[in-house]
Every structure is written in C-alpha cells, then in structure tokens.
Amino acid sequence: MEYFTSEELLKTNRNQVKTRLQQCVGQLVRFDFSIKTFKKCLKKYFNNNLDIKMLDVGPGNATFAEQLRELNYHNIYGVDIDNYVPDEHKHLFVKFETADLNLDKIPWQDESFDVVTAWCVLPHLENPFHCVREIARVLKKNGLFLFTVPHLTSKPSIAYFKKYGNFSMYRNKNNHIILFTQSIINKMVEKYFDILEIEYAVRPKIFSGGFRKTLRKIVYNLVKKISAKLTKSLERRWAYDTIYIIQKK
C-alpha cells in the first residue's frame, strides 16, 4: 500500500485504507513468525502464564489476536491510528483504543502491560522514537517489547540494493518510510530497554523457485538439525525481517 500521512489515513483516504487493511495479513503474521515468537516468550519469560496483559500495537485486521485466542490467551488490548478490526474480530480485544502513534500518548496509564507487540509497525511511522517512548511508559518494569523491522543487511536485501539502488521493502509504492540499522535501533531503545534476543524471519519465498533455492532449503533443513549457531548465521544471511525481543529496564 502507498504511503499516507496521518491526516490522509483518517480523512481523505480513510475508506480506501480501511477496506484494504481489513483484508490484509502481514507476512510475519501469515507465516506464523509472530505467534511463534510470542509463544516462545510466554514460555521462557512468563512461565506460560496466560493471565499476563498484552497490548498489540497496530493489530490491523486482528489475525494475530485470533492466533492468540487459539492458544487460549484472552488478555489482549489493541491500539492503532484507526480501528481496522472487522466486526467479527472485535470480540478478541478486551479494549481497543485509537491514537496517532507518531505523536499521541498511548491511552493507558504507566506500567499497564506485561508485553507489547508491534509486528511491522515502526517502519511505517514518521516518528517511531515517540512510539517507543510511549511503549516504554505503558510497559511494566521487566516487561517485554516484541517488534520487527526489515532486515537491511541480508544477502537478498543487499543484492536488490546493488541492482536497483533501493531496498525492496522501501519501493515507491510501499509505505515503509523509516530505515533501521542496528545503531538506529540502539539509539531508539537503549535508554529504556535491554536487548535480550534478536531473531531473523526467513520467508518461504527464499526457498521456492528453481534449483538453487531448492538446494538452499535442503541445506537449511539439514543445518537446523546439527547446529543452532550455524542456523542463526544462515537466517541472518537470508532473512527479510529482524525480530527484536527487548526488556524494559
């Protein structure tokens, strides 16, 4: 979808955007990277406590919330610049609020949540630094923030840049507008968070279409059985998205 300002999202292009987002499922959610990351953190950091309170920032059409409900997890809250949740999914949220994440306060009190998620949200914002400060405010001490950004230094990303002079997920008709290098991530989060883990989401398309990609899939599946360290190296090399798991100080 093309880039729109906050005013365009809420006024001149509101109906167009709402129609599209109610039908759109982000790839990280569609390919289960988001739910797998949440399940891992629920087990590792919260001992599978299904009562923890979670805020999903930019939930779109609430497919991720639906996946959470399938885990028997119910304590879900949502916030976005507008409500794109279809009527049949509205029941998934205990409460849903609207706010311009670029400049508004997230409409909850300090230290309200155990976990905040933002799946491919920050790259769409004109002011992601403000959004992260607000997320830090509404998180409890030691609470987790799970978020994703495009992985700019993967082999496919660099190859695309060398060929076209641009990154594939920042084309003119794409609404990603902020580039995130590791140093920018550090500047954005280090005052409020400790980075616990960095993971890499390898989308299925990296393994489909031709002999080389088929061979790549065979190698990847083999390596996963023998070496976690080498697996992480391959994922860093091939991934389109970076997943951050960070903890409030």
Secondary structure, DSSP 8 states (H G I E B T S, - for coil): -----HHHHHTTTHHHHHHHHTT---HHHHTTHHHHHHHHHHHHHHTT-TT--EEEES-TTSHHHHHHHHTT---EEEEESS----GGGGGG-SEEEE--TTTS--SS-TT-EEEEEETT-GGG-S-HHHHHHHHHHHEEEEEEEEEEEE-TTSHHHHHHHHHHSS-GGG-TTS-------HHHHHHHHTTTEEEEEEEEE--GGGG-SSHHHHHHHHHHHHHHHH-HHHHHHHHHHH-SEEEEEEEE-
